[in-house]
Amino acid sequence: MSKKKSLGTAGSSARLHRLLDAKGFAPDGKGRVAAFSREFRVNTANATRWLNDDKVPRDMTELKRISDALGTDPFWWAIGKGEEESSVQEVFDISLFSRCANALLKRLADLMDRPLDLEGEALNCGYIELYEYACSNSGNIDPDRVSLTAVNVLAVHRKQLSAQ
């Protein structure tokens, strides 16, 4: 089985180590995984993936909870966007973000004639764009905006593929 790293979360492990260093956690290789597991009440398998394999929590609530405790923007830890330090905690609606992501993924699956195999910067930008639009639209997820975002994500993805 190949260990495929997500392009979208590339560097997330290094960002997490940086946050833990700033908080005075045990050094890498000296009990960091165990300390992280205890502190954030997560199993060691997940802690190991997050610290070593550029993976982040799939559960947005967990990602937000840990990010808040570390004083960072969840987007910064996950994909390197936003602010490393979040001194002012802005309201982040995990439920709305999840609904936006699900709506976008469903629309992308409807548009594609093959199994969905998208990841990376284009998809992450689509999530954020749709979430920010929904926030400015009283939490409403406009189906037309979902379609427009999905088409934009596919266009960027196709352009990236042709450049390879």
Secondary structure, 3 states (H helix, E strand, C coil): CCCCCCCCCCCHHHHHHHHHHHCCCCCCCCCHHHHHHHHHCCCHHHHHHHHHCCCCCCCHHHHHHHHHHHCCCHHHHHHCCCCCCCCCCCCCCHHHHHHHHHHHHHHHHHHCCCCCCCCCHHHHHHHHHHHHHHHHCCCCCCHHHHHHHHHHHHHHHHHHHHHC
